[in-house]
Amino acid sequence: MKGRPAKRTSKLLLQRYVFFSTLSSVFIRIMMKTVKFVISVMVWVLSALAVTVMACTNIIVGKGASVDGSVMVSYNADSYGMFGNIYHHVGGTHAKGEMRKVYDWDTNKFLGEIPQAPVTYTVNAQMNEKQVSITETTFGGREELWKTGDSGQSSQELCSGIDYGSLMYIALERAASAREAIRVMTSLVEQYGYCSEGESFSICDKQEAWILEMIGKGAGEKGAVWVAVRIPDDCVSAHANQSRITRLSQYDKKQVMRSKDVIAFARKKGYFTGKDADFSFRDAYAPNDFGTVRYCEARVWSIFNRFCDGMERYVEYAKGNELKGEMPLYMKPDRKISVQDVMNAMRDHYEDTPFDIRNGVGAGAYNMPYRPTPLEWESEGKTYFNERPVSTQQTAFSYVGQMRAQYPDAIGGVAWVTNDDPNMAPYVPLYCAITEMPKCFRRIEGVQDDVTFSWESAFWVQNAVSNMVYPYYEKMFPDVLKERERMEKNVAGEPQFAQAMLTLLRNEGEEALTRHLTDAATIQANMMLAAWVHLYEYLMVKHLDMAVKKVDADDPLLQNFKKTENGLAEPPTRPGYPESFRKRIVEEEGERCLMKN
């Protein structure tokens, strides 16, 4: 529908908001690209501005547990060295006989082709235009079900089939609901086979959320065994590289889907011998050990601990001291959860819990809440481990999906993304039906990729900042936090922008809406990138040579360094080590560094 002309719509948007901030010249150049649309996006943004084992983490929030009635899901895609390419597929119609190529998500190995669907949906990040969202964590499980032969190679290198990453994106391209996505994924592995380790998938839409757990059948067997459980609307759930679905009999049968042979196959393999009512998917296919609990279930414990009462009862289990224990698959939160709450939970470092890693020798002089990999290491014949929090340096991208039934799909689905550990960078909103992915979030071979640095890549710029900050965390992170929170004020302003886009849809139609939302994504992404380039420059200048240049106390844009009356930088402060670390040096080095009279 045509509605009122664009000029009047822009005036309406301008009246709706208050323009009260000043853009830097770089922001202005970015904004002026689309003058017709600039007012609506500027007002929203400016009002805001005054994959491997032991890897990923997911949070699920039912619509009855959220502040605004949205279903939410999150995903830290953690993998050592992985480039954070944000997935993009433009949907459309396809001719009979057209084929879809399948490449293994982790290795880029060509696996084969399958017939293309007659119609596919547009996909951005982990969400499609119908507000279906799919994320995952790898739990591995029994190795004989995904490793074959004496070579120790994984089945993805030896068998035919579809890998877990391709399953997610093919389902997003084809499914209009969470239940349909489950049917697509399970029918694909039944027809073509499955060639990855055991996986937990979060599968959500604007009405409901599910966890699907799947593992292959090993050499000589095609397909997979699987079970899916719906998360109640008033609950929160999480998984983090360990199977979380235990006794199937404890769940409402109407809220469970499963492969026909999920119990029979376990009996056949000798994984289970009891009564059907006692069958636990986790215990049969991915039994606990110390690592899967301490590295993985502890993360789930920390997430629940943020939102739910009574988590002290599970501390010993989370520590790995009670391997036969378990936590509930889902729990009722003690309050309604916002999208900002979910974002902050993805930044969790076990703060103020028994697992807190901000202190101790491993934290270094500046209390770094990160640890170098690998998780396990040896000294004098003994094996030790590092804690593994939700927030970790090897995150390639982080995603928070927000699905809202109160809006048309194009406005209701928001994929909030960032290209590094989310503790170190702000989330940027991408609406689910946009037709172009901002350049800074793309992988471009030879230009910005796994081994090609680019100042136009969000992945590389965000990592440039975070890798400078890690070893000087307590000293440098406050500036990162200030800028992250400044950029993320758009989270609170998004509902107002969504309402404005609803008005635009009514007045100008779907084509104009899609164009405006696509432009909004580019503007927001470019503003974030420009801000993070500036942040890198600011941190470099301020903290040069481990000293600290003086700045104005009130410096919201991180640029006002103090100068002498002659125009030079004021002499920097030289704080040296924090007092706690000085004491440690004295204890360890004693007389060697003592000043003599």
FENTASUL-V458960 format. One record per backbone hydrogen bond with DSSP energy under -0.5 kcal/mol. CO is the residue of the C=O (numbers start at 1). NH is the residue of the N-H. Records with the same first field share a line. If there is no record, write none. Layout:
CO=NH + NH
This chain:
5=9
6=10
7=11
8=12
9=13
10=14
11=15
12=16
13=17
14=17
17=19
18=20
24=28
25=29
26=30
27=31
28=32
30=33
31=34
32=35
34=37 + 38
35=39
37=41
38=42
39=43
40=44
41=45
42=46
43=47
44=48
45=49
46=50
52=55
57=76
58=239
59=74
60=237
61=72
62=65 + 66
63=66
65=337
71=403
72=61
73=401
74=59
75=77 + 399
76=57 + 78
77=79 + 396 + 397
78=52
79=81 + 82
83=85
85=87
87=125
89=91 + 123
92=120
95=98
98=116
99=101
100=114
102=111 + 112
104=108
109=104
112=102
114=100
118=94
120=92
122=129
123=89
124=127
126=134
127=124
128=131
132=128
133=204
135=202
137=139 + 200
138=54
139=141
140=198
142=145
143=146 + 147
144=219
145=218
146=155
153=148
154=157 + 158
155=158 + 159
162=195
163=167
164=168
165=169
166=170
167=171
168=172
169=173
170=174
171=174 + 175
173=121
177=181
178=182
179=183
180=184
181=185
182=186
183=187
184=188
185=189
186=190
187=191
188=192
189=193
193=162
196=216
198=139 + 140
199=201 + 214
200=137
201=203 + 212
202=135
203=210
204=133
208=205
209=231
210=203
211=229
212=201
213=227
214=199
215=225
218=221
223=217
225=215
226=259
227=213
228=257
229=211
230=232
231=209
232=235
233=64 + 65
235=62
236=331
237=60
239=58
244=246
245=282
246=281
247=250
248=251
252=255
253=256
255=230
257=228
259=262
261=265
262=266
263=267
264=268
265=269
266=270 + 271 + 272
267=270
275=278
276=279
279=248
280=284
281=285
282=286
285=142
289=293
290=294
291=295 + 296
292=297
293=298
296=299 + 300
297=301
298=302
299=303
300=304
301=305
302=306
303=306 + 307
304=307 + 308
307=334
310=313
311=314
312=315
314=318
315=319
316=321 + 322
317=320
322=325
329=238
331=236
337=67
338=342
339=343
340=344
341=345
342=346
344=347
345=348
348=391
349=357
350=353
353=356
360=363
361=364
363=368
364=367
366=474
375=386
377=384
379=382
382=379
384=377
387=389
390=392
392=395
394=79
397=77
398=418
399=75
400=416
401=73
402=414
403=71
404=407
408=411 + 412
409=413
410=433
412=414
413=432
414=402 + 416
415=417 + 430
416=400
417=428
418=398
421=424
422=425
428=417
430=415
431=434
438=441
439=442
440=458 + 459
441=86
442=444
443=445
444=447 + 448
448=444
449=452
451=453
452=449
454=457
456=458
457=461
458=462
459=463
460=464
461=465
462=466
463=467
464=468
465=468 + 469
466=470
469=472
470=473
472=475 + 476
473=477
476=479 + 480
477=481
478=482
479=483
480=484
481=485
482=486
483=487
484=488
486=489
487=490
488=491
489=493
490=494
491=494
493=496 + 497
494=498
495=499
496=500
497=501
498=502
499=503
500=504
501=505
502=506
503=507
504=508 + 509
505=509
509=513
510=514
511=515
512=516
513=517
514=518
515=519
516=520
517=521
518=522
519=523
520=524
521=525
522=526
523=527
524=528
525=529
526=530
527=531
528=532
529=533
530=534
531=535
532=536
533=537
534=538
535=539
536=540
537=541
538=542
539=543
541=544
542=549
543=546
544=547
548=573
550=562
553=555
555=558
559=561
560=552
562=570
564=567
568=564
573=548
578=581 + 582
579=583
580=584
581=585
582=586
583=587
584=588
585=589 + 590
586=590
589=592
590=593
591=594
